[in-house]
Amino acid sequence: MDASAAPGPLYQRIAGQLEAGIASGALRAGTRLPSVRALSQQHGVSMSTALQVYRSLENRGLVQARPKSGYFVAPRVPVLPEPMLDLRMAPPSLVNMDQVLQEFLWIVNDPLAVPSFHAQPARTLLPEAKLQHLMAGVNRRHPEYASRCQMEGSPALRQEIARRAVSSGVQLRPEEIVITNGGMEAVYLALRSVAQAGDTIVLESPTYFHLLQVIESLGMRALEIPTHPRDGISLEALDFATQQPGAVRACVLLPNFPNPMGSLMPPERKRALVQMMGERGITIIESDIYGEIHFGEQRPPVLKHFDPDGDIILCSAFTKTVAPGYRIGWVAPGRHFLKTQALKFRTSVACPMVTQEVLAQFIRDGGYDHHLRRLRAALKTQMLQMADAVARHFPMGCRLSLPQGGMMLWIELPKHVDSREVFAMARHEHIGVAPGAAFSTTRRFDHFIRLQYGEPFTARTEAAINKLGQIVARLAQAGPAAPSRTPVHAPAPMA
């Protein structure tokens, strides 16, 4: 229909045409719209009328303006309900991997996978050129870094980490920070500092499978606590599980946007958790590796912010925000500093000075903050685009998390759909989906999958989600299958 022939003000008629295209899916989330000049020429209207069209759509949340880029179709908030909280608990168990997780780890580097299997930002969202320039300068000024290192890490980087920690609500001293090879080594050293083989460690459920592997390698037992996809670990279940003195040695928790759920624990629940564990003498090891990737106005505080005695061991890394390949993390072990430092020396001696100095300069010069603002905006848009695609292409009965930060979507499928089968079928189509069964020592997440949204959403991504939705629909229509004989992590009986 010609906009000029329709009733109502002209700008509203043109806006109505664009709105109809958005509603029908012809104009999808993230699509770049014609410039104001092009829109005015297309409809034969003045520039001010064309601008009024976009402003009216922007006020209604249908389009968004991006500085120096133009107008784009705004991502829609999906209508799927969030996943259900399962309050069932299993006893503490040793962790054992089975074939499906091994297959996932083998295929994780598939270069054709869309979306990628890796839960990290796309290279186009990382400041590779800037880091390369800084590295050339560091190498030129400090050729001695090729032949020496410092066990505790770069003083400059530790200074920047301590300075940035203020924004998360804690005061750290540079000399109490140990630089590590990524975030997992930080957690590994923290666990070895406070616990030993046979001890029970509380984890969120679901949790990151590499964390389960660390627990497995140390011969410790995992006690999974039910976790809400929006508000984080259940304090009621945690209270019940830790009432017996000495039953639990430590907790390893990610209260800010953990992999795979992306939940965010509210401040009042963080305070209550810290108080509960402090009263029961249970050490908290906190990983804040995703804390900087928040979509709100303010950075969420860490658990350590609510720790008056300074007993919480805080870990983090730069692997999810700026330089995954540098493998630079850190741990602030508090009163366990000397033991952690000695363990670091015996485990991996030290981390490369060059990359530490590059990161220190990048942070000090303001490049890191500028990069984070751009990264957060891109990831929020990509999250909404991915979630919108899932809502449109997945069958009835599915549920979807809508995280406030991080890089993961957690999707609940109809209960009889096995995530192992989804993964097996999707991998042959080069679709990067992680089976929910890999994120637990129990069978409760067999009908869940994880998707990451670290890459820009493209037509290939849309096609992949469409195909993935078809796979889920096919399995849902097939009905319940015979139960799998071997869980991804088979719980061992309690000692």
C-alpha positions as CSV (number, residue, x, y, z in Angstrom):
1,M,0.0,0.0,0.0
2,D,1.3,3.5,-0.9
3,A,2.0,5.4,2.3
4,S,0.9,8.7,0.8
5,A,-2.6,7.2,0.1
6,A,-3.2,5.8,3.6
7,P,-5.0,7.8,6.3
8,G,-3.2,9.6,9.1
9,P,0.0,11.8,9.3
10,L,2.5,10.9,6.6
11,Y,5.3,10.1,9.1
12,Q,3.0,7.6,10.9
13,R,2.1,5.9,7.6
14,I,5.7,5.4,6.7
15,A,6.5,4.2,10.3
16,G,3.6,1.8,10.0
17,Q,5.1,0.2,6.9
18,L,8.4,-0.3,8.7
19,E,6.6,-1.6,11.7
20,A,4.8,-4.2,9.6
21,G,8.1,-5.3,8.1
22,I,9.5,-5.7,11.6
23,A,6.5,-7.6,12.9
24,S,6.5,-10.0,9.9
25,G,10.2,-10.8,10.3
26,A,11.1,-9.3,6.9
27,L,13.1,-6.8,8.8
28,R,14.9,-8.8,11.5
29,A,16.6,-7.7,14.7
30,G,19.9,-6.0,13.9
31,T,19.0,-5.1,10.3
32,R,20.4,-1.8,9.2
33,L,17.7,0.6,8.0
34,P,18.0,3.2,5.2
35,S,19.7,6.4,6.2
36,V,17.5,9.4,6.9
37,R,18.4,10.8,3.5
38,A,17.7,7.5,1.7
39,L,14.4,7.2,3.5
40,S,13.3,10.7,2.5
41,Q,14.2,10.0,-1.1
42,Q,12.5,6.6,-1.1
43,H,9.2,8.1,0.0
44,G,9.6,11.6,-1.5
45,V,9.4,13.3,1.9
46,S,11.5,15.9,3.7
47,M,14.5,15.0,5.8
48,S,12.6,16.2,8.9
49,T,9.7,13.9,8.1
50,A,12.1,10.9,7.6
51,L,13.8,11.7,10.9
52,Q,10.4,11.9,12.6
53,V,9.6,8.4,11.3
54,Y,12.7,7.0,13.0
55,R,12.2,8.9,16.2
56,S,8.6,7.6,16.5
57,L,9.8,4.0,16.0
58,E,12.7,4.6,18.4
59,N,10.4,5.9,21.1
60,R,8.4,2.7,20.8
61,G,11.5,0.5,21.1
62,L,11.3,-0.8,17.5
63,V,14.5,0.7,16.2
64,Q,17.7,1.9,17.8
65,A,20.1,4.7,16.8
66,R,23.8,3.9,16.8
67,P,26.2,6.9,16.8
68,K,27.9,7.3,13.4
69,S,26.2,4.1,12.1
70,G,22.6,5.0,11.6
71,Y,19.3,3.2,12.6
72,F,18.9,-0.5,13.1
73,V,16.0,-2.8,13.9
74,A,16.0,-3.2,17.7
75,P,16.2,-6.7,19.1
76,R,12.9,-8.0,20.5
77,V,12.6,-9.4,23.9
78,P,11.6,-13.1,23.4
79,V,8.4,-14.4,24.9
80,L,9.5,-17.9,26.0
81,P,9.3,-18.5,29.8
82,E,12.5,-19.0,31.8
83,P,13.7,-22.5,32.7
84,M,12.3,-24.1,35.8
85,L,14.2,-24.4,39.1
86,D,14.7,-28.0,40.0
87,L,15.2,-28.2,43.8
88,R,16.1,-31.9,43.9
89,M,19.6,-32.6,45.3
90,A,22.0,-35.5,44.8
91,P,24.5,-36.6,47.4
92,P,28.2,-35.5,47.1
93,S,29.9,-37.5,44.4
94,L,33.2,-38.0,42.7
95,V,33.2,-36.7,39.1
96,N,33.7,-39.0,36.1
97,M,33.7,-37.9,32.5
98,D,32.1,-40.0,29.8
99,Q,32.3,-40.1,26.0
100,V,29.9,-37.3,25.2
101,L,31.9,-34.6,27.1
102,Q,35.1,-35.9,25.5
103,E,33.5,-35.6,22.1
104,F,32.4,-32.1,22.9
105,L,36.0,-31.1,23.9
106,W,37.4,-32.8,20.7
107,I,35.1,-30.8,18.4
108,V,35.2,-27.5,20.3
109,N,37.7,-26.0,17.8
110,D,35.5,-26.7,14.7
111,P,36.2,-23.7,12.5
112,L,32.9,-24.1,10.6
113,A,30.7,-24.1,13.7
114,V,28.0,-21.4,13.8
115,P,27.6,-20.3,16.5
116,S,31.1,-21.2,17.8
117,F,31.5,-23.8,20.5
118,H,33.8,-21.4,22.4
119,A,32.2,-19.2,25.0
120,Q,34.2,-16.1,24.2
121,P,33.8,-12.9,22.1
122,A,34.5,-13.0,18.3
123,R,37.8,-11.8,17.1
124,T,36.0,-8.8,15.5
125,L,35.0,-7.7,19.0
126,L,38.5,-7.9,20.5
127,P,41.2,-5.2,20.3
128,E,43.8,-7.4,18.5
129,A,45.5,-4.5,16.5
130,K,45.8,-2.4,19.6
131,L,47.3,-5.2,21.7
132,Q,49.7,-6.1,18.8
133,H,50.9,-2.5,18.7
134,L,51.4,-2.4,22.5
135,M,53.3,-5.7,22.4
136,A,55.7,-4.4,19.9
137,G,56.5,-1.5,22.2
138,V,56.9,-3.7,25.2
139,N,59.2,-6.1,23.4
140,R,61.3,-3.1,22.2
141,R,61.6,-1.6,25.6
142,H,62.0,-4.8,27.6
143,P,63.9,-7.4,25.6
144,E,64.9,-9.0,28.9
145,Y,61.3,-10.3,29.3
146,A,62.3,-13.1,26.9
147,S,64.7,-14.5,29.5
148,R,63.2,-13.8,32.9
149,C,59.9,-13.7,34.7
150,Q,58.5,-12.9,38.1
151,M,56.7,-15.7,40.1
152,E,54.1,-13.4,41.6
153,G,53.4,-11.5,38.3
154,S,53.9,-8.1,36.9
155,P,53.8,-5.3,39.5
156,A,52.2,-3.0,36.9
157,L,49.4,-5.5,36.1
158,R,48.8,-6.2,39.8
159,Q,48.5,-2.5,40.4
160,E,45.9,-2.1,37.7
161,I,43.9,-5.2,38.9
162,A,43.8,-3.7,42.5
163,R,42.7,-0.3,41.1
164,R,39.9,-1.9,39.0
165,A,38.7,-4.0,42.0
166,V,37.3,-0.9,43.6
167,S,34.5,-0.9,41.0
168,S,33.4,-4.4,42.1
169,G,33.2,-3.3,45.7
170,V,36.5,-4.5,47.2
171,Q,39.8,-3.1,48.3
172,L,42.9,-5.2,47.2
173,R,46.6,-4.5,47.6
174,P,48.8,-5.3,44.6
175,E,51.1,-7.4,46.7
176,E,48.3,-9.8,47.7
177,I,47.5,-10.7,44.1
178,V,49.0,-13.7,42.3
179,I,48.9,-13.8,38.4
180,T,47.8,-17.1,37.0
181,N,47.5,-18.9,33.7
182,G,43.8,-18.1,33.1
183,G,40.9,-18.3,35.5
184,M,40.9,-22.1,35.9
185,E,44.4,-22.1,37.3
186,A,43.3,-19.4,39.8
187,V,40.5,-21.7,41.0
188,Y,42.7,-24.7,41.0
189,L,45.3,-23.0,43.2
190,A,42.6,-21.7,45.5
191,L,41.1,-25.2,45.9
192,R,44.5,-26.8,46.6
193,S,45.1,-24.1,49.2
194,V,42.0,-24.8,51.3
195,A,41.0,-28.4,50.6
196,Q,42.3,-31.9,49.9
197,A,41.3,-35.1,48.2
198,G,38.0,-36.5,49.7
199,D,36.7,-33.1,50.8
200,T,33.3,-32.0,49.6
201,I,33.0,-28.8,47.5
202,V,29.8,-27.0,46.9
203,L,29.1,-25.9,43.3
204,E,26.2,-24.2,41.5
205,S,24.1,-26.6,39.5
206,P,24.5,-26.5,36.5
207,T,28.2,-25.5,36.5
208,Y,31.1,-25.1,34.1
209,F,32.4,-28.6,33.0
210,H,36.0,-27.6,33.3
211,L,35.4,-26.8,36.9
212,L,34.0,-30.3,37.3
213,Q,37.2,-31.6,35.7
214,V,39.3,-29.6,38.3
215,I,37.3,-31.2,41.1
216,E,37.8,-34.6,39.5
217,S,41.6,-34.1,39.1
218,L,41.9,-33.2,42.8
219,G,39.9,-36.3,44.0
220,M,37.3,-34.1,45.7
221,R,33.6,-34.6,45.8
222,A,31.1,-32.3,44.1
223,L,27.9,-31.2,46.0
224,E,25.6,-29.5,43.5
225,I,23.2,-26.9,44.8
226,P,20.1,-26.1,42.7
227,T,20.5,-22.7,41.0
228,H,17.8,-20.3,39.7
229,P,18.4,-19.2,36.1
230,R,17.8,-15.6,37.1
231,D,18.8,-15.2,40.8
232,G,21.5,-17.7,41.2
233,I,22.2,-20.4,43.8
234,S,19.3,-21.4,46.1
235,L,20.1,-20.2,49.6
236,E,17.5,-22.4,51.0
237,A,19.1,-25.5,49.5
238,L,22.5,-24.3,50.5
239,D,21.4,-23.8,54.0
240,F,20.0,-27.4,54.1
241,A,23.2,-28.9,52.6
242,T,25.7,-27.2,54.9
243,Q,24.0,-27.5,58.3
244,Q,26.1,-30.5,59.4
245,P,29.5,-29.1,60.7
246,G,32.4,-30.3,58.6
247,A,30.3,-31.8,55.9
248,V,31.4,-29.1,53.3
249,R,35.0,-27.7,53.1
250,A,34.5,-25.0,50.5
251,C,32.2,-23.4,47.9
252,V,33.3,-22.5,44.4
253,L,30.7,-19.9,43.2
254,L,30.2,-17.6,40.2
255,P,27.5,-15.2,41.4
256,N,27.8,-12.9,38.3
257,F,26.7,-14.4,35.0
258,P,28.1,-18.0,35.3
259,N,28.6,-20.4,32.5
260,P,26.1,-21.9,31.4
261,M,23.1,-20.2,33.1
262,G,24.1,-16.5,33.1
263,S,22.2,-15.8,36.3
264,L,22.9,-12.8,38.6
265,M,22.5,-13.1,42.3
266,P,20.8,-10.0,43.9
267,P,23.0,-8.0,46.4
268,E,20.8,-9.0,49.4
269,R,21.2,-12.7,48.6
270,K,24.9,-12.2,48.2
271,R,25.1,-10.7,51.6
272,A,23.1,-13.5,53.2
273,L,25.2,-16.2,51.5
274,V,28.5,-14.7,52.7
275,Q,27.1,-14.4,56.3
276,M,25.8,-18.0,56.2
277,M,29.1,-19.5,55.0
278,G,31.1,-17.3,57.4
279,E,29.1,-18.5,60.4
280,R,29.7,-22.1,59.4
281,G,33.4,-21.8,58.7
282,I,33.1,-22.7,55.0
283,T,35.6,-21.0,52.6
284,I,34.2,-19.3,49.6
285,I,36.2,-19.3,46.4
286,E,34.6,-16.8,44.1
287,S,35.2,-16.6,40.3
288,D,34.2,-13.2,38.8
289,I,35.4,-14.0,35.3
290,Y,32.2,-12.6,33.7
291,G,31.6,-9.7,36.2
292,E,32.8,-7.0,33.7
293,I,30.3,-8.2,31.0
294,H,27.2,-6.7,32.5
295,F,24.4,-5.2,30.5
296,G,23.1,-2.9,33.2
297,E,24.3,0.6,34.1
298,Q,26.4,-0.5,37.1
299,R,28.9,-3.4,37.5
300,P,27.4,-5.9,40.0
301,P,29.4,-6.3,43.3
302,V,31.3,-9.4,44.0
303,L,30.6,-11.6,47.1
304,K,33.9,-10.4,48.6
305,H,32.3,-6.9,48.9
306,F,30.1,-8.3,51.7
307,D,33.0,-10.1,53.4
308,P,34.0,-8.0,56.5
309,D,36.7,-10.5,57.5
310,G,38.4,-10.8,54.1
311,D,38.2,-14.6,54.1
312,I,36.8,-15.0,50.5
313,I,39.3,-16.0,47.9
314,L,38.6,-13.9,44.7
315,C,39.6,-15.1,41.3
316,S,39.2,-13.6,37.8
317,A,40.8,-13.4,34.4
318,F,41.0,-11.4,31.2
319,T,40.3,-14.4,29.0
320,K,36.6,-13.6,28.5
321,T,36.9,-9.8,28.0
322,V,40.0,-8.8,26.0
323,A,42.6,-11.5,25.2
324,P,41.5,-15.2,25.4
325,G,44.9,-16.3,23.9
326,Y,47.0,-14.5,26.5
327,R,45.6,-16.9,29.3
328,I,46.1,-14.2,32.0
329,G,44.1,-14.6,35.2
330,W,44.6,-13.8,38.9
331,V,43.8,-14.8,42.4
332,A,43.6,-12.7,45.6
333,P,44.0,-15.5,48.2
334,G,44.0,-13.4,51.4
335,R,45.4,-15.2,54.3
336,H,46.2,-18.2,52.0
337,F,48.6,-16.0,50.0
338,L,51.9,-17.7,50.9
339,K,50.5,-21.2,50.3
340,T,48.9,-20.1,47.0
341,Q,52.1,-18.5,45.8
342,A,54.2,-21.6,46.6
343,L,51.6,-23.8,44.8
344,K,51.8,-21.5,41.8
345,F,55.6,-21.9,41.7
346,R,55.3,-25.7,41.9
347,T,52.5,-25.8,39.4
348,S,53.6,-23.5,36.5
349,V,56.3,-21.3,38.0
350,A,55.1,-18.0,36.4
351,C,53.3,-16.3,33.6
352,P,54.9,-14.5,30.6
353,M,55.8,-10.9,31.5
354,V,55.3,-9.6,28.0
355,T,51.5,-10.3,27.9
356,Q,51.1,-9.0,31.5
357,E,52.8,-5.7,30.6
358,V,50.7,-5.3,27.5
359,L,47.5,-5.8,29.5
360,A,48.7,-3.4,32.2
361,Q,49.4,-0.7,29.7
362,F,46.1,-1.3,27.9
363,I,44.2,-0.9,31.1
364,R,46.2,2.1,32.4
365,D,45.8,4.1,29.1
366,G,42.0,3.7,29.2
367,G,41.8,1.3,26.3
368,Y,40.3,-1.4,28.4
369,D,37.3,0.7,29.6
370,H,36.6,1.9,26.0
371,H,36.8,-1.7,24.8
372,L,34.4,-2.9,27.5
373,R,31.8,-0.4,26.7
374,R,31.8,-1.5,23.1
375,L,31.9,-5.2,24.0
376,R,29.0,-4.9,26.4
377,A,26.8,-3.1,23.9
378,A,27.6,-5.7,21.2
379,L,27.0,-8.7,23.4
380,K,23.7,-7.3,24.7
381,T,22.4,-6.9,21.2
382,Q,23.7,-10.3,20.1
383,M,22.0,-11.9,23.1
384,L,18.7,-10.4,22.2
385,Q,19.1,-11.4,18.6
386,M,20.0,-15.0,19.5
387,A,17.2,-15.2,22.1
388,D,14.7,-13.8,19.5
389,A,15.8,-16.4,17.0
390,V,15.4,-19.3,19.5
391,A,11.9,-18.0,20.5
392,R,10.9,-18.0,16.8
393,H,12.4,-21.3,15.7
394,F,12.2,-23.7,18.7
395,P,9.1,-25.7,19.3
396,M,6.5,-25.3,22.0
397,G,7.5,-26.5,25.4
398,C,11.0,-24.9,25.3
399,R,12.1,-22.4,28.0
400,L,14.9,-19.8,27.7
401,S,17.1,-17.8,30.1
402,L,17.4,-14.0,29.4
403,P,20.7,-13.1,31.1
404,Q,21.7,-9.6,32.3
405,G,25.3,-10.2,31.3
406,G,27.8,-12.8,30.2
407,M,27.8,-14.8,27.0
408,M,25.5,-17.8,27.3
409,L,21.9,-18.7,26.7
410,W,20.5,-21.7,28.8
411,I,17.6,-23.4,27.1
412,E,15.3,-26.0,28.5
413,L,13.9,-28.5,26.0
414,P,10.9,-30.8,26.4
415,K,11.8,-33.2,29.1
416,H,12.1,-36.3,26.9
417,V,14.5,-34.6,24.4
418,D,18.0,-35.7,25.3
419,S,20.7,-33.0,24.9
420,R,23.2,-35.8,23.8
421,E,21.0,-36.5,20.8
422,V,20.7,-32.8,20.0
423,F,24.4,-32.4,20.2
424,A,25.1,-35.5,18.1
425,M,22.8,-34.3,15.3
426,A,23.8,-30.6,15.5
427,R,27.6,-31.2,15.4
428,H,27.2,-32.9,12.0
429,E,25.5,-29.6,10.8
430,H,28.4,-27.6,12.3
431,I,26.1,-26.0,14.9
432,G,27.9,-25.1,18.1
433,V,25.6,-26.3,20.8
434,A,26.8,-27.7,24.2
435,P,24.8,-30.6,25.7
436,G,23.3,-29.7,29.2
437,A,24.3,-33.1,30.4
438,A,28.0,-31.9,30.4
439,F,27.3,-29.3,33.1
440,S,26.4,-31.6,36.0
441,T,27.3,-34.8,37.8
442,T,23.6,-35.7,37.8
443,R,21.0,-36.4,35.0
444,R,18.8,-33.4,35.8
445,F,20.1,-31.3,32.8
446,D,19.9,-34.0,30.1
447,H,17.1,-31.9,28.4
448,F,19.0,-28.6,28.4
449,I,21.4,-27.1,25.9
450,R,23.8,-24.1,26.0
451,L,24.3,-21.6,23.2
452,Q,26.8,-18.8,23.3
453,Y,26.3,-15.4,21.6
454,G,29.9,-14.1,21.4
455,E,29.8,-13.6,17.6
456,P,27.8,-11.0,15.7
457,F,24.4,-12.4,14.6
458,T,24.4,-13.0,10.9
459,A,22.2,-14.8,8.3
460,R,24.3,-17.9,8.9
461,T,23.5,-17.7,12.6
462,E,19.8,-17.3,11.8
463,A,20.0,-20.4,9.5
464,A,21.8,-22.4,12.2
465,I,19.3,-21.6,14.9
466,N,16.5,-22.4,12.5
467,K,18.1,-25.8,11.7
468,L,18.7,-26.4,15.4
469,G,15.1,-25.7,16.2
470,Q,14.1,-28.3,13.5
471,I,16.3,-30.9,15.2
472,V,14.7,-30.2,18.6
473,A,11.2,-30.3,17.1
474,R,12.0,-33.6,15.3
475,L,13.2,-35.2,18.6
476,A,10.3,-33.7,20.5
477,Q,7.8,-35.3,18.1
478,A,9.5,-38.6,18.2
479,G,8.6,-39.0,21.9
480,P,10.6,-40.4,24.8
481,A,13.6,-42.6,23.9
482,A,15.1,-45.4,25.9
483,P,17.2,-44.0,28.8
484,S,20.9,-43.7,28.1
485,R,22.9,-46.2,30.0
486,T,25.8,-43.9,31.0
487,P,25.3,-40.4,32.3
488,V,27.9,-37.7,31.3
489,H,29.1,-37.7,34.9
490,A,28.2,-40.8,36.8
491,P,27.7,-40.0,40.6
492,A,29.7,-42.3,42.8
493,P,28.1,-43.6,46.0
494,M,28.7,-41.7,49.2
495,A,31.6,-43.0,51.4
